[in-house]
Amino acid sequence: MTIANRIIIGFTAVILLTIGIGFYGLNQISMVKSTTETIVTRDMAVLRDIAAIRNSANEMRAASDAVITSYLDRSAGGVGTSDADPVTRWRQKGVDMDAAMAKAIASARDFRATSLTAERAAAWGKIQESLEATAASSRQGRADTEALFSAIRANDSRAVAAAQTALVQRRGEFGRGMQTAESVLDDAILLGQQRTTEVYNTSRISIIISLIVVCALAAGVTWAIRRSIVGPLDTFMAFVGRVGDGDLTQRAADLSQDEIGKLGANLNAMVDGLKEMARQSREATENLNAATAEIRASTQEQAASVEEQLAAVQETAATVDEITHSGVQIGKRAQEVIASAQATAQTSNEGLRALDETTKAMDSIREQAEAVAENIVALSEKTQAIGDIIMTVNDISERSHLLALNAAIEAAAAGENGRSFSVVAAEMKMLADQAKDATGQVRSILGDIQRGINASVMLTEEAVKRVAAGKERTDTTQRTITEITARVQESVQTFQQIVASTNQQQLGIEQVMGALQNIRDASQQTAAGTRQLDEAAANLNGLSRQLLGLAERYRT
């Protein structure tokens, strides 16, 4: 049964109970009214009958006195009145009194039979007996009156006196009988009033009891309706409170067919939905936590790799700086060789006088050439080391590119939460591409430097050989001075080429330094991006832990 039907039924029951108590109250009022009317009507009827009897008795007495007066007047010689008129009137009054007496007795008899109480029935019985006795006395009194009339007509004074004495006695009996009837009637009236009061009190008490019963029934109906509604609602409120505290393991117990049962079914469906959502949220949070942990480990590994790359680039920059200083020294020494060669060319015309000086100069040239060769070989080895470093930087850039690609994939998988992480991954990819382009440029420049160094080595070796041959020939013949001069000129040209190559090498090294500076800047940016990526991964990890804590709040 639905709650609306329960309320309608309860309200209808209360209305019916109210209507019932109203009809009952009206019935009790009608009963009180009927009892009062019955008592008052009967009492007044008997009271009127007794009054009629007294009136008839008084009229009979007046009529009998008139008859006696008429007889006495005639006896005294007066005119008097006609005998027929007073006697007839007296007799007619006697008939009227008998009728009134019979009516009063019949009423008392009927009222006794239909009396409302036993006390009133006894009173009506006493009234009936008194009236019957009074009626017998009245009949005897009329006989005595007839005897009086006869004695008066016969002028029998003794008979008149005896008749008067008997008449007085009968009148005394009549009066006492009427007084007894009236006294009993007064008692009956008091009993009627008491009965009316009892009926009123009984009706009032019964109405009060009925009102109490109706109120109790209405309260019971109200309590039953309240219990059928408030009790399940309190249960559902406690159920919703436990669900709000995170307990999703329970279910609503009341599944009746009314509105509360439907509410319970809806709450159970809501709990099932929350349970499934909490389970999915927990799984997604656990996956996010694992992914952020992997991303953070990857970013930390990348940060370490970038730090190594930055250290390698700084070491390469230091090496290239040393190469730059060596190149400057080589240039200075080459200038010195050129100056010495030019001096040798100028002094070659002096002949043998400068032979010793030439020999010394050639020795100096040979030593410087050997030193240049050694420096060039050392420079070649350092350029080789730079090539290895560039390969390392290239490998790091490729790994950074791959890591950026993986980070972009993970950011795409993370959705809205990985947008900032996607930006960092794109920045890392751009830096990796720049590092890769810079290493390509450095590799190209180092190739040029390597080819120049190889050419310088070949030229230096050839110069050393020629200086050695010139030294051997200075001891044998002067003719070789001209050839030595030519050789010296060639050496001057060769050293000029060495200077040019050294200058070109210096330019290449400066470009290498610029590229290394770019690589270092890119590595620093990569390191900063990696740190941002690590912070983003840490934030994601913290967020995943918070989500996991929220998911753990619900017990499924």
Protein Blocks (a to p, Z undefined) as FASTA:
>chain_A
ZZklmmmmmmmmmmmmmmmmmmmmmmmmmmmmmmmmmmmmmmmmmmmmmmmmmmmmmmmm
mmmmmmmmmmmmmmnopnbpafklmmmmmmmmmmmmmmmmmmmmmmmmmmmmmcfbfklm
mmmmmmmmmmmmmmmmmmmmmmmmmmmmmmmmnopaklmmmmmmmmmmmmmmmmmmmmmm
mmmmmmmmmmmmmmmmmmmmmmmmmmmmmmmmmmmmmmmmmmmmmmmmmmmmmmmmmmmm
mmmnopakbccfblcfbfklmmmmmmmmmmmmmmmmmmmmmmmmmmmmmmmmmmmmmmmm
mmmmmmmmmmmmmmmmmmmmmmmmmmmmmmmmmmmmmmmmmmmmmmmmnommlmmmmmmm
mmmmmmmmmmmmmmmmmmmmmmmmmmmmmmmmmmmmmmmmmmmmmmmmmmmmnommlmmm
mmmmmmmmmmmmmmmmmmmmmmmmmmmmmmmmmmmmmmmmmmmmmmmmmmmmmmmpmklm
mmmmmmmmmmmmmmmmmmmmmmmmmmmmmmmmmmmmmmmmmmmmmmmmmmmmmmmmmmmm
mmmmmmmmmmmmpcZZ
